[in-house]
Each structure stands twice: as C-alpha cells, then as structure tokens.
Amino acid sequence: MLVKGVRQFRFRPIWRGNVRLSPQVRRREETSVTVIIGALCGVRNATQTGNVILCADNLITYSVDGVPATSNERGTKIFDLPMGFYAAIADDISRCLHAVSYLWQKMSEIDAGDTRRIDLVKMAVLETGEYMRLWMRREILARHGVSLDEYLHDRDLACRSDIAREIAEESMPTQLIVGGFSQSGSPFLLYTDCVNVQEQTNPGFFCGGAGAVQALDWLNLRGQNGFMSIQRTAYHVHEAKRFAELSPVVGGTHHVLLLQHGQEAKNIGTNQAFLGRWLGAFYPRSTEVLDRPHAWDEFSNGYDL
C-alpha cells in the first residue's frame, strides 16, 4: 500500500544464513567468504625480529557454480605450510584446498637452509596465483562445454569471444595471507589476491576476504602498527574480527595463531575471561596501557604462553 507523503523504498536482495537470495544468479557478484587478518607485532628494528598474528573466522562455505550453497561454522581456514609458515585463505573451501595444496607442494621443494628462502616463498605464492587463474579458466570452459585444447586451437569455435570476455572479466575470489620467518628470525607477512603479491612491513597488517574493509577500517582507527606489543595487537585483531562480522558471510567464531620465531604456533583465539574484561575496559577507548608488562602477564597466563 502506498502512503501519501511517505518515501517508498526498493529493498535489495537479502541474505539468509550464507546463501544470497536473488531472482538471478550472477557469478560476477561472488565475494570471497571468510575474513582473514595478518599482523606483525613486537617488531624491533635493531634486531630485525618480531612476531606474526594470523586470524580467520571458522565459517567454511561450499559453492555450486560459484554460488554459496551450504556452510559450516566449525571449520578453519588457517593452514600450516613447510618451514613453519602458515597461510590464512579466504574463498570457497574447495578452492582454498586447491590453493593451499599447490602452495604446500611448491614450498616443500624449498631447502629450509637456502639463504634465498623468503624470495623462494614469494615465487611459490606467485606460482600458486598462476595455478588458480588457470583453474578458474578451466571452470569457465567447463561452463561452456569446451575443452582447453578446443579453446586454444579451434579457430572456428563459435563461443570463443564470449569465453575470452568472461576470462577477462572474471574476478578471482581467492585471497591468501602468508606468515612466517626468515632464517635470521625476521618476520614475513605477504598478501596475494592471486593476481598481485604484496609484502608488508609498515604499518604491518593485511586484511582480506569478506569483511576486509571493516577490519581494515578498524585497525586503522586503532592506529595499529608492527611496533605494538603482541597482546595489544592480538586485542586489536580480535576487535577488527568482531567489526568484520557486519558482513553476513563472516562467521561468529574464529581461529587466531601467534607465530614466534623458533617456537610452536600458539592458539590465541579462544575467548578467555580477561578478554571480556579488556573489551569492557577499552572498547572503544585507548589501548595504550596494553603495551605495559602487566597486560602481557595477563595475556600470557590466559593463553599459557
């Protein structure tokens, strides 16, 4: 019913759980699910040392023809890699597994004692991006019922121009944040959208996937940088993840790993009692006090570090 003097609104398609309801399926609107966050912390320029924190929510999603179809809140998208590296990946779970399997294979070929280790890891990530783009091309060809050989060599292929246009326009939803250390203990943080690769030094954090804009805005609001302490950075990452939940495809739970050179990765993602107290005390007030020793004591005791 139209009411005089009242502005009428046209509502956009809504989300139910993890499936977008709309009258028409459009693959180009697909968005990477899962928020991923990587941050350097405790960086010391004099010694070239520091730590890495990786975060990813636990909502894993399975897609059919590029459209989210079903999901599970009990998954994880942080994967271990050779030489103590870890990767947080945002995308449909099946593509995540393809990407991380290929990256693991390429990194397993690297000699851990090679002084070029970081450069070789970057190369492995670049090769993984190329592999995922080729995999995406095969998906497009399959939608048209065309083999790769036909596309490359059949000059009379009627749908060639349509396929070429789709390949050029198709977005690659797979995003990775890779963290680890050089031989000398320098922290390493890298982001790729399977097209471009960026290495982070300052301010020292990356955000990817669904909710990345919200997480990035929050970390910028907090003035996050790599020189902040482990506990203060972990708290900021937790806040950023909570803010990223404004996206309907970001899960309500998450994993967070703390990477320290020469030590086993530590899970710092559980909601300890002290974290609730910190949220009550600092959200959204200044967190400068969290750089002090007593905050580290509370943090390290809570996570048994």
C-alpha positions in Angstrom: 0.0 0.0 0.0 1.3 3.4 -0.9 1.0 6.1 1.8 1.0 9.7 0.6 4.0 11.7 1.8 6.0 8.6 2.8 9.0 7.8 0.7 8.9 4.3 -0.8 12.0 2.1 -0.8 13.0 -0.8 -3.1 14.6 -3.4 -0.9 17.8 -5.2 -2.2 18.2 -9.0 -2.2 18.7 -10.2 1.4 20.9 -12.9 3.0 19.5 -15.9 4.7 22.4 -17.7 6.6 25.1 -17.9 4.0 23.0 -18.0 0.8 22.1 -14.9 -1.2 18.5 -14.9 -2.4 18.0 -13.1 -5.7 16.0 -13.7 -8.8 19.1 -14.2 -11.0 22.4 -15.9 -10.4 25.3 -13.7 -11.4 28.8 -15.2 -10.9 30.5 -11.8 -11.2 28.9 -10.7 -7.9 30.6 -13.5 -6.0 32.5 -12.4 -3.0 35.3 -14.1 -1.1 33.9 -15.5 2.1 35.7 -15.6 5.4 37.6 -12.7 6.8 41.4 -13.1 7.1 43.7 -10.8 9.0 47.5 -10.9 9.3 49.5 -8.5 11.5 53.2 -8.0 12.5 53.8 -7.2 16.1 56.6 -6.6 18.6 58.9 -5.6 15.8 62.4 -4.5 16.7 64.4 -2.7 14.0 67.7 -3.1 15.8 67.5 -6.9 15.9 65.2 -7.3 12.8 62.9 -9.5 14.9 59.2 -9.7 15.6 56.1 -11.8 15.6 53.2 -12.6 13.3 49.5 -13.0 14.2 47.1 -14.7 11.7 43.3 -14.7 12.1 40.5 -16.3 10.1 36.9 -17.0 11.0 35.6 -20.5 11.2 32.7 -20.3 8.7 33.6 -22.5 5.7 31.3 -22.4 2.7 30.7 -24.7 -0.2 29.6 -23.3 -3.5 27.8 -24.7 -6.6 28.7 -23.0 -9.8 30.2 -20.1 -7.9 27.1 -19.5 -5.7 27.3 -20.2 -1.9 25.1 -23.3 -1.3 25.9 -24.6 2.3 28.2 -23.7 5.1 29.6 -25.0 8.4 30.6 -22.8 11.4 33.1 -25.4 12.7 35.8 -25.2 10.1 39.1 -23.3 9.8 41.0 -21.6 7.0 44.4 -21.3 8.6 46.7 -24.0 7.2 50.2 -25.0 8.1 52.9 -24.9 5.4 56.5 -26.1 5.2 59.3 -24.4 7.2 56.9 -23.2 9.9 54.9 -20.9 7.6 51.2 -20.6 7.9 48.5 -19.3 5.4 45.1 -17.8 6.1 42.8 -18.2 3.0 39.5 -16.6 2.1 37.3 -18.3 -0.5 35.0 -21.2 -1.0 36.6 -24.2 0.9 37.1 -26.3 -2.2 39.2 -23.6 -3.9 41.0 -23.0 -0.6 42.1 -26.6 -0.5 43.3 -26.4 -4.2 45.3 -23.3 -3.5 46.9 -24.4 -0.2 47.7 -27.9 -1.6 49.5 -26.4 -4.6 51.3 -23.9 -2.4 52.4 -26.6 0.1 53.8 -28.6 -2.8 55.8 -25.7 -4.2 57.1 -24.7 -0.7 58.1 -28.3 0.1 60.6 -28.1 -2.7 62.5 -25.2 -1.0 65.6 -26.0 1.0 65.0 -24.6 4.5 68.7 -23.7 4.7 68.7 -21.7 1.5 69.5 -18.1 2.1 67.0 -17.1 -0.6 64.2 -18.7 1.4 61.9 -15.6 1.5 62.3 -14.9 -2.2 61.6 -18.5 -3.0 58.4 -18.4 -0.9 57.3 -15.3 -2.8 57.9 -17.2 -6.0 55.9 -20.1 -4.8 53.0 -17.8 -3.9 53.2 -16.2 -7.4 53.1 -19.7 -9.0 50.1 -20.6 -6.8 48.3 -17.5 -8.1 49.0 -18.5 -11.7 47.8 -22.0 -11.0 44.5 -20.7 -9.5 43.9 -18.4 -12.5 44.4 -21.4 -14.8 42.0 -23.4 -12.6 39.4 -20.5 -12.9 39.8 -20.6 -16.7 39.1 -24.3 -16.8 35.9 -23.6 -14.8 34.8 -21.1 -17.4 35.5 -23.5 -20.2 33.5 -26.2 -18.4 30.5 -23.9 -18.2 30.6 -23.6 -22.0 31.3 -27.3 -22.5 34.6 -26.5 -24.2 37.9 -28.3 -23.7 41.2 -26.4 -23.2 42.5 -27.8 -26.4 39.5 -26.6 -28.3 39.8 -23.1 -26.9 43.5 -22.9 -27.7 43.5 -24.4 -31.2 40.0 -24.4 -32.7 39.9 -21.2 -34.7 36.2 -21.8 -35.7 35.0 -22.1 -32.1 31.7 -20.1 -32.1 31.8 -19.1 -28.4 35.4 -18.0 -28.3 34.7 -14.3 -27.9 32.2 -15.0 -25.1 34.8 -17.2 -23.3 37.6 -14.6 -23.8 35.3 -11.9 -22.4 34.4 -14.0 -19.3 38.0 -14.8 -18.6 39.0 -11.1 -18.8 36.1 -10.0 -16.6 36.0 -12.9 -14.1 37.1 -11.9 -10.6 39.4 -14.2 -8.7 37.9 -14.5 -5.2 40.8 -16.5 -3.7 43.0 -14.4 -1.3 45.9 -15.5 0.9 47.9 -14.1 3.8 51.1 -16.0 4.4 53.2 -15.5 7.6 56.5 -16.9 8.7 60.1 -16.1 9.3 63.4 -15.8 7.5 66.4 -17.9 8.7 67.6 -15.0 10.9 64.2 -14.6 12.6 62.8 -11.6 10.6 59.0 -11.8 10.4 57.5 -12.2 7.0 53.9 -11.2 6.0 52.6 -11.5 2.5 49.2 -11.0 0.8 48.0 -12.0 -2.6 44.7 -11.9 -4.4 46.2 -14.5 -6.9 47.0 -11.6 -9.2 49.3 -9.2 -7.3 51.6 -10.0 -4.4 52.4 -7.6 -1.6 54.9 -7.9 1.3 54.1 -5.9 4.4 56.5 -4.1 6.7 54.7 -0.9 7.9 52.1 -0.4 9.2 52.3 -4.2 9.3 48.9 -5.7 8.7 46.7 -7.1 5.9 43.0 -7.8 5.7 41.3 -10.0 3.1 38.0 -11.7 2.2 34.5 -10.7 3.2 34.5 -8.0 5.9 38.1 -6.9 4.9 37.0 -3.3 4.5 35.5 -3.2 8.0 38.5 -5.0 9.6 40.9 -2.6 7.8 39.0 0.4 8.9 39.1 -0.8 12.5 42.8 -1.4 12.6 43.4 2.0 11.0 41.1 3.6 13.6 43.3 1.9 16.3 46.5 3.1 14.7 47.7 -0.4 14.5 51.4 -0.8 13.6 54.1 -3.5 13.8 55.8 -1.9 16.8 52.8 -2.6 19.1 53.1 -5.4 21.6 51.8 -8.9 21.0 48.9 -8.5 23.4 47.8 -5.1 22.2 47.9 -6.3 18.6 46.0 -9.5 19.4 43.3 -7.4 21.1 43.1 -5.1 18.1 42.8 -8.1 15.7 40.0 -9.5 17.9 38.2 -6.2 17.7 38.7 -6.0 14.0 37.3 -9.5 13.5 34.2 -8.6 15.6 33.7 -5.5 13.4 34.1 -7.6 10.3 31.1 -9.7 11.4 28.9 -6.9 9.9 29.4 -8.9 6.7 26.8 -11.7 6.6 29.3 -14.2 5.3 31.7 -13.8 8.2 31.3 -16.4 10.9 30.9 -15.6 14.6 33.9 -17.7 15.7 37.5 -17.6 14.6 41.0 -19.0 15.0 44.0 -16.8 15.8 47.6 -18.1 15.7 50.6 -16.4 17.3 53.8 -17.2 15.4 57.1 -16.6 17.2 60.5 -17.5 15.7 61.8 -20.8 16.8 58.6 -21.7 18.7 55.5 -23.7 18.0 52.5 -21.7 16.8 50.1 -20.8 19.7 46.3 -20.7 19.5 45.2 -17.3 21.0 41.7 -17.3 19.6 39.7 -18.6 22.5 37.6 -16.2 24.5 39.4 -16.0 27.8 37.9 -14.2 30.7 40.5 -11.5 30.6 39.5 -10.7 27.0 35.9 -9.9 28.1 37.3 -7.6 30.7 39.5 -5.9 28.1 36.5 -5.4 25.8 34.6 -3.8 28.6 37.5 -1.5 29.6 38.9 -0.5 26.2 36.1 -0.7 23.6 36.5 1.8 22.0 38.8 3.7 24.4 42.6 4.0 24.1 44.5 0.7 24.4 48.0 2.2 25.0 48.0 0.6 28.5 48.0 -2.8 26.9 51.6 -2.3 25.9 52.7 -2.5 29.5 54.1 -5.6 31.3 51.1 -6.3 33.5 48.9 -6.7 30.3 51.4 -9.2 28.9 51.3 -11.1 32.2 47.5 -11.4 32.0 47.6 -12.3 28.3 50.4 -14.9 28.5 48.8 -16.5 31.6 45.4 -16.7 29.9 46.9 -18.5 26.8 49.6 -20.4 28.7 52.4 -18.9 26.6 
